Amino acid sequence: MTMKRFATISCIVMLALAGASCKSASHATNGSERLHPDKVFTITEEDIARETRQVNSTIKGEWTYSGPSVDVSGKNLLAGIGKPFAKGKLKKKLKNAYKKIGLNKAKPQFIFNEDGTCAIKILGKSLNGSYNYNPDTKKVTFKWHGIPLTAQLRRDGKKKLHITFDADKLLKLFSLAGSFSDSSTMKALSTLLEYYDDVMVGFEVKK
């Protein structure tokens, strides 16, 4: 083989390898573009709205008051509220207080829509606003005219919910529904609840 022919063959081989390398690099670049994180992992407003609707669908509907609800949020050793007897006793007192306020006649209603809007009908007044429900923490935050109010939401089967608040937040909910500054019943309820810092109080509601 002559030196000239060897040089020609070597040149052809090198060009072929260079072409394959460029082609491979081109494929890698195209693949990189197709799998770019900004394109693959982008979360759009539509994705968030879809996820929100899916979460909200688990509690959507109209829920009506069926009785008071009491949950323990911590350890209240002084009151011993963790004991079933003490818990039942508080629930009975709440039921009487609710009755005097008029909740047994004009039963409160909680209306949850999939789009995140809600309405609470309580004591003859309708509070229309929005809500955010987190099934992991079991918390729901209501918002009316920029005023947030967080509650614990516990599912009890498919047709029953327990919506409970810290004592001060429950009283705030009542105050949003109307003025009770001259109500001896509300004062009595406030006095009752101030001894239970670690207790969530509210409503048992059914579909």
Secondary structure by P-SEA (a helix, b strand, c coil): ccaaaaaaaaaaaaaaaaaaaaaaaaaaaaaaaaacccccccccaaaaaaaaaaaacccccbbbbcbbbbbbcccccccccccaaaaaaaaaaaaaaaaaaccccbbbbbbbccccccccccccbbbbbcccccccccbbbbbcccbbbbbbbbbccccbbbbbccaaaaaaaaaaaccccccaaaaaaaaaacccccbbbbbbccc
